[in-house]
Amino acid sequence: ASRVAAQHSQEYANWYGNVPGLTVVSPYHGADYKGLFKAAVRDPNPVVFLENEIAYGHRFEVPDSDDWVVPLGKAKVRREGSDVTLVAHSIMVGRALEAAERLASEHGLRAEVVDMRTIRPLDVDTIIASVKKTNRVVACEEGWPFAGTASELSAICMEHAFDYLDAPVLRVCAKDVPQPYATNLEQLAVPTVDDVAAAAQQVCYRA
């Protein structure tokens, strides 16, 4: 949520994602909230379902079907592109999509946005396929930079797509501080659309 400090406003996806045996879900789109929650309830293994309260204020088209189920462990390409891959989950998907719009309109860069949806197991195949297409990647998360989801994505890209990378992988994360309570400090700590757009320009050598 917002403005409720370190106990309620910080990102916990990578905390749970570090536990072997847990399935960790962190959706952005409303249709995924519905479909992934059904899949989580039906799964025989323990599933941690993370909701970002700020996303409650967004509107999405949700299938009106009792049979709508989204499989666990499958990422989704939210926006097709060819110049840079933006990988994100939860609320950062929205910021990545907004950054992609800005990059297209202001800089002529076509950013591909990959929504992880599930943190663990991670859909490595979809992410690497996108990186091999664009040759550049920005890993985005609201969590801290040290040992986070973006760090794992960076390592995976190096392991599986090193020869395809035309620029170093960049991470866009929260500042490495406990989540502040004050609004002005929280705004300085949380990664923004501007941060994502700037990182994308940097890996495309447009900064």
DOKOL-252424 format. One record per residue (C-alpha): residue in three letters; x, y, z. Coordinates in Angstrom, 3 decimals. Layout:
% DOKOL-252424
<rec resn="ALA" u="X" v="Y" w="Z"/>
...
//
This chain:
% DOKOL-252424
<rec resn="ALA" u="0.000" v="0.000" w="0.000"/>
<rec resn="SER" u="1.067" v="3.630" w="0.158"/>
<rec resn="ARG" u="2.211" v="5.723" w="3.123"/>
<rec resn="VAL" u="2.188" v="2.928" w="5.677"/>
<rec resn="ALA" u="5.943" v="2.579" w="6.025"/>
<rec resn="ALA" u="8.190" v="-0.458" w="6.257"/>
<rec resn="GLN" u="5.625" v="-2.843" w="7.710"/>
<rec resn="HIS" u="3.079" v="-2.539" w="4.888"/>
<rec resn="SER" u="4.434" v="-0.610" w="1.905"/>
<rec resn="GLN" u="7.581" v="-2.458" w="0.886"/>
<rec resn="GLU" u="7.905" v="-5.267" w="-1.637"/>
<rec resn="TYR" u="8.092" v="-8.818" w="-0.300"/>
<rec resn="ALA" u="8.094" v="-10.887" w="-3.497"/>
<rec resn="ASN" u="11.789" v="-11.732" w="-3.372"/>
<rec resn="TRP" u="11.552" v="-12.663" w="0.334"/>
<rec resn="TYR" u="9.046" v="-15.389" w="-0.414"/>
<rec resn="GLY" u="10.693" v="-16.196" w="-3.727"/>
<rec resn="ASN" u="13.842" v="-17.273" w="-1.913"/>
<rec resn="VAL" u="12.019" v="-20.157" w="-0.201"/>
<rec resn="PRO" u="12.301" v="-23.493" w="-2.068"/>
<rec resn="GLY" u="8.963" v="-25.215" w="-2.472"/>
<rec resn="LEU" u="6.820" v="-22.084" w="-2.462"/>
<rec resn="THR" u="4.971" v="-20.868" w="-5.529"/>
<rec resn="VAL" u="4.934" v="-17.065" w="-5.453"/>
<rec resn="VAL" u="2.388" v="-15.134" w="-7.515"/>
<rec resn="SER" u="2.545" v="-11.361" w="-8.016"/>
<rec resn="PRO" u="0.088" v="-10.217" w="-10.717"/>
<rec resn="TYR" u="-0.737" v="-6.801" w="-12.149"/>
<rec resn="HIS" u="-3.719" v="-7.202" w="-14.485"/>
<rec resn="GLY" u="-7.209" v="-7.790" w="-13.121"/>
<rec resn="ALA" u="-7.768" v="-10.820" w="-15.357"/>
<rec resn="ASP" u="-4.627" v="-12.367" w="-13.889"/>
<rec resn="TYR" u="-5.803" v="-11.704" w="-10.346"/>
<rec resn="LYS" u="-8.906" v="-13.754" w="-11.102"/>
<rec resn="GLY" u="-7.259" v="-16.502" w="-13.146"/>
<rec resn="LEU" u="-4.134" v="-16.921" w="-11.036"/>
<rec resn="PHE" u="-6.098" v="-16.943" w="-7.780"/>
<rec resn="LYS" u="-8.201" v="-19.815" w="-9.087"/>
<rec resn="ALA" u="-5.041" v="-21.659" w="-10.086"/>
<rec resn="ALA" u="-3.516" v="-20.965" w="-6.673"/>
<rec resn="VAL" u="-6.532" v="-22.329" w="-4.783"/>
<rec resn="ARG" u="-6.568" v="-25.476" w="-6.895"/>
<rec resn="ASP" u="-2.834" v="-26.118" w="-6.648"/>
<rec resn="PRO" u="-1.940" v="-28.848" w="-4.101"/>
<rec resn="ASN" u="1.283" v="-27.064" w="-3.122"/>
<rec resn="PRO" u="1.681" v="-23.916" w="-0.969"/>
<rec resn="VAL" u="1.123" v="-20.720" w="-2.964"/>
<rec resn="VAL" u="1.848" v="-17.187" w="-1.758"/>
<rec resn="PHE" u="-0.470" v="-14.760" w="-3.586"/>
<rec resn="LEU" u="0.770" v="-11.180" w="-3.369"/>
<rec resn="GLU" u="-1.558" v="-8.273" w="-4.056"/>
<rec resn="ASN" u="-0.485" v="-4.663" w="-4.479"/>
<rec resn="GLU" u="-3.123" v="-2.503" w="-2.854"/>
<rec resn="ILE" u="-2.381" v="0.432" w="-5.150"/>
<rec resn="ALA" u="-3.467" v="-1.691" w="-8.118"/>
<rec resn="TYR" u="-6.973" v="-1.806" w="-6.626"/>
<rec resn="GLY" u="-7.502" v="1.690" w="-8.036"/>
<rec resn="HIS" u="-6.867" v="0.549" w="-11.630"/>
<rec resn="ARG" u="-9.530" v="-0.715" w="-14.021"/>
<rec resn="PHE" u="-9.076" v="-3.818" w="-16.171"/>
<rec resn="GLU" u="-11.206" v="-5.985" w="-18.415"/>
<rec resn="VAL" u="-11.827" v="-9.273" w="-16.595"/>
<rec resn="PRO" u="-13.328" v="-12.330" w="-18.322"/>
<rec resn="ASP" u="-16.830" v="-13.068" w="-17.029"/>
<rec resn="SER" u="-16.313" v="-16.805" w="-16.894"/>
<rec resn="ASP" u="-16.117" v="-19.280" w="-14.054"/>
<rec resn="ASP" u="-13.694" v="-21.317" w="-16.156"/>
<rec resn="TRP" u="-11.121" v="-18.510" w="-16.479"/>
<rec resn="VAL" u="-7.845" v="-19.850" w="-15.047"/>
<rec resn="VAL" u="-4.323" v="-18.543" w="-15.690"/>
<rec resn="PRO" u="-1.574" v="-21.162" w="-15.315"/>
<rec resn="LEU" u="1.021" v="-20.637" w="-12.615"/>
<rec resn="GLY" u="4.594" v="-20.070" w="-13.753"/>
<rec resn="LYS" u="3.778" v="-18.431" w="-17.105"/>
<rec resn="ALA" u="4.825" v="-14.882" w="-17.952"/>
<rec resn="LYS" u="2.953" v="-12.719" w="-20.456"/>
<rec resn="VAL" u="4.190" v="-10.236" w="-23.040"/>
<rec resn="ARG" u="2.041" v="-7.184" w="-22.359"/>
<rec resn="ARG" u="3.497" v="-5.088" w="-25.170"/>
<rec resn="GLU" u="5.464" v="-6.175" w="-28.213"/>
<rec resn="GLY" u="8.713" v="-4.380" w="-29.014"/>
<rec resn="SER" u="12.101" v="-4.795" w="-30.645"/>
<rec resn="ASP" u="14.529" v="-2.340" w="-29.029"/>
<rec resn="VAL" u="14.564" v="-3.170" w="-25.317"/>
<rec resn="THR" u="12.848" v="-5.606" w="-22.943"/>
<rec resn="LEU" u="11.299" v="-4.291" w="-19.742"/>
<rec resn="VAL" u="10.650" v="-7.145" w="-17.287"/>
<rec resn="ALA" u="8.446" v="-6.411" w="-14.279"/>
<rec resn="HIS" u="5.783" v="-7.761" w="-11.952"/>
<rec resn="SER" u="2.926" v="-6.336" w="-9.937"/>
<rec resn="ILE" u="2.536" v="-2.537" w="-9.974"/>
<rec resn="MET" u="5.831" v="-2.086" w="-11.847"/>
<rec resn="VAL" u="4.205" v="-3.590" w="-14.941"/>
<rec resn="GLY" u="1.977" v="-0.534" w="-15.150"/>
<rec resn="ARG" u="4.951" v="1.774" w="-14.825"/>
<rec resn="ALA" u="6.856" v="-0.201" w="-17.451"/>
<rec resn="LEU" u="3.907" v="0.069" w="-19.847"/>
<rec resn="GLU" u="3.705" v="3.812" w="-19.246"/>
<rec resn="ALA" u="7.453" v="4.118" w="-19.774"/>
<rec resn="ALA" u="7.136" v="2.140" w="-23.018"/>
<rec resn="GLU" u="4.507" v="4.594" w="-24.279"/>
<rec resn="ARG" u="6.773" v="7.509" w="-23.449"/>
<rec resn="LEU" u="9.802" v="5.876" w="-25.075"/>
<rec resn="ALA" u="7.826" v="5.319" w="-28.266"/>
<rec resn="SER" u="6.358" v="8.808" w="-28.481"/>
<rec resn="GLU" u="9.397" v="10.798" w="-27.374"/>
<rec resn="HIS" u="12.360" v="8.711" w="-28.525"/>
<rec resn="GLY" u="11.100" v="6.303" w="-31.159"/>
<rec resn="LEU" u="12.129" v="3.294" w="-29.068"/>
<rec resn="ARG" u="9.957" v="0.169" w="-29.176"/>
<rec resn="ALA" u="10.019" v="-1.397" w="-25.737"/>
<rec resn="GLU" u="8.700" v="-4.898" w="-25.095"/>
<rec resn="VAL" u="7.065" v="-5.324" w="-21.682"/>
<rec resn="VAL" u="7.108" v="-8.768" w="-20.072"/>
<rec resn="ASP" u="4.825" v="-9.301" w="-17.070"/>
<rec resn="MET" u="6.387" v="-12.013" w="-14.904"/>
<rec resn="ARG" u="3.090" v="-12.730" w="-13.091"/>
<rec resn="THR" u="4.724" v="-15.567" w="-11.155"/>
<rec resn="ILE" u="7.980" v="-15.001" w="-9.270"/>
<rec resn="ARG" u="8.539" v="-18.664" w="-8.535"/>
<rec resn="PRO" u="8.613" v="-20.719" w="-10.655"/>
<rec resn="LEU" u="9.953" v="-18.094" w="-13.043"/>
<rec resn="ASP" u="9.128" v="-18.342" w="-16.745"/>
<rec resn="VAL" u="12.712" v="-18.143" w="-17.964"/>
<rec resn="ASP" u="11.831" v="-19.201" w="-21.521"/>
<rec resn="THR" u="9.513" v="-16.239" w="-22.196"/>
<rec resn="ILE" u="11.939" v="-13.741" w="-20.706"/>
<rec resn="ILE" u="14.978" v="-15.067" w="-22.569"/>
<rec resn="ALA" u="13.051" v="-15.233" w="-25.853"/>
<rec resn="SER" u="12.276" v="-11.538" w="-25.475"/>
<rec resn="VAL" u="15.870" v="-10.666" w="-24.586"/>
<rec resn="LYS" u="17.150" v="-12.546" w="-27.629"/>
<rec resn="LYS" u="14.783" v="-10.461" w="-29.764"/>
<rec resn="THR" u="15.612" v="-7.032" w="-28.318"/>
<rec resn="ASN" u="19.220" v="-7.609" w="-27.124"/>
<rec resn="ARG" u="18.698" v="-5.254" w="-24.196"/>
<rec resn="VAL" u="16.905" v="-5.649" w="-20.897"/>
<rec resn="VAL" u="15.836" v="-3.570" w="-17.914"/>
<rec resn="ALA" u="14.745" v="-5.537" w="-14.832"/>
<rec resn="CYS" u="12.164" v="-3.618" w="-12.796"/>
<rec resn="GLU" u="10.869" v="-4.176" w="-9.269"/>
<rec resn="GLU" u="9.668" v="-2.189" w="-6.274"/>
<rec resn="GLY" u="11.947" v="-4.217" w="-4.001"/>
<rec resn="TRP" u="15.444" v="-3.360" w="-2.889"/>
<rec resn="PRO" u="18.383" v="-3.833" w="-5.276"/>
<rec resn="PHE" u="20.376" v="-6.242" w="-3.088"/>
<rec resn="ALA" u="19.502" v="-9.927" w="-3.685"/>
<rec resn="GLY" u="16.185" v="-9.003" w="-5.262"/>
<rec resn="THR" u="14.047" v="-10.222" w="-8.141"/>
<rec resn="ALA" u="15.808" v="-7.864" w="-10.544"/>
<rec resn="SER" u="19.147" v="-9.297" w="-9.437"/>
<rec resn="GLU" u="17.921" v="-12.809" w="-10.236"/>
<rec resn="LEU" u="16.698" v="-11.653" w="-13.645"/>
<rec resn="SER" u="20.086" v="-10.095" w="-14.344"/>
<rec resn="ALA" u="21.860" v="-13.339" w="-13.488"/>
<rec resn="ILE" u="19.471" v="-15.388" w="-15.638"/>
<rec resn="CYS" u="20.032" v="-13.094" w="-18.624"/>
<rec resn="MET" u="23.792" v="-13.428" w="-18.219"/>
<rec resn="GLU" u="23.561" v="-17.221" w="-17.943"/>
<rec resn="HIS" u="21.121" v="-17.836" w="-20.793"/>
<rec resn="ALA" u="21.508" v="-14.889" w="-23.196"/>
<rec resn="PHE" u="24.969" v="-13.393" w="-22.675"/>
<rec resn="ASP" u="25.909" v="-13.593" w="-26.352"/>
<rec resn="TYR" u="22.698" v="-11.795" w="-27.312"/>
<rec resn="LEU" u="23.161" v="-8.781" w="-25.024"/>
<rec resn="ASP" u="24.276" v="-5.540" w="-26.676"/>
<rec resn="ALA" u="24.356" v="-3.676" w="-23.368"/>
<rec resn="PRO" u="24.686" v="-4.514" w="-19.665"/>
<rec resn="VAL" u="21.487" v="-5.483" w="-17.875"/>
<rec resn="LEU" u="20.172" v="-2.581" w="-15.809"/>
<rec resn="ARG" u="18.016" v="-2.799" w="-12.694"/>
<rec resn="VAL" u="15.341" v="-0.341" w="-11.613"/>
<rec resn="CYS" u="14.599" v="-0.873" w="-7.926"/>
<rec resn="ALA" u="13.620" v="0.960" w="-4.768"/>
<rec resn="LYS" u="16.295" v="2.879" w="-2.917"/>
<rec resn="ASP" u="18.246" v="0.723" w="-0.481"/>
<rec resn="VAL" u="16.537" v="2.137" w="2.611"/>
<rec resn="PRO" u="13.668" v="1.035" w="4.859"/>
<rec resn="GLN" u="10.400" v="2.180" w="3.312"/>
<rec resn="PRO" u="9.760" v="5.740" w="4.568"/>
<rec resn="TYR" u="6.488" v="6.814" w="6.116"/>
<rec resn="ALA" u="6.492" v="10.450" w="4.991"/>
<rec resn="THR" u="4.943" v="10.953" w="1.553"/>
<rec resn="ASN" u="7.769" v="13.064" w="0.141"/>
<rec resn="LEU" u="10.389" v="10.530" w="1.260"/>
<rec resn="GLU" u="8.339" v="7.590" w="-0.028"/>
<rec resn="GLN" u="8.179" v="9.227" w="-3.459"/>
<rec resn="LEU" u="11.969" v="9.469" w="-3.468"/>
<rec resn="ALA" u="12.399" v="5.816" w="-2.451"/>
<rec resn="VAL" u="9.991" v="4.101" w="-4.865"/>
<rec resn="PRO" u="11.010" v="3.513" w="-8.518"/>
<rec resn="THR" u="9.073" v="5.630" w="-11.003"/>
<rec resn="VAL" u="8.118" v="5.698" w="-14.675"/>
<rec resn="ASP" u="10.928" v="8.205" w="-15.182"/>
<rec resn="ASP" u="13.426" v="5.739" w="-13.702"/>
<rec resn="VAL" u="12.300" v="2.967" w="-16.061"/>
<rec resn="ALA" u="12.369" v="5.222" w="-19.114"/>
<rec resn="ALA" u="15.827" v="6.550" w="-18.221"/>
<rec resn="ALA" u="17.222" v="3.037" w="-17.769"/>
<rec resn="ALA" u="15.783" v="1.956" w="-21.115"/>
<rec resn="GLN" u="17.377" v="4.941" w="-22.830"/>
<rec resn="GLN" u="20.675" v="4.112" w="-21.156"/>
<rec resn="VAL" u="20.817" v="0.506" w="-22.376"/>
<rec resn="CYS" u="19.864" v="1.768" w="-25.865"/>
<rec resn="TYR" u="22.665" v="4.345" w="-25.591"/>
<rec resn="ARG" u="20.222" v="7.212" w="-25.978"/>
<rec resn="ALA" u="20.858" v="8.734" w="-22.539"/>
//
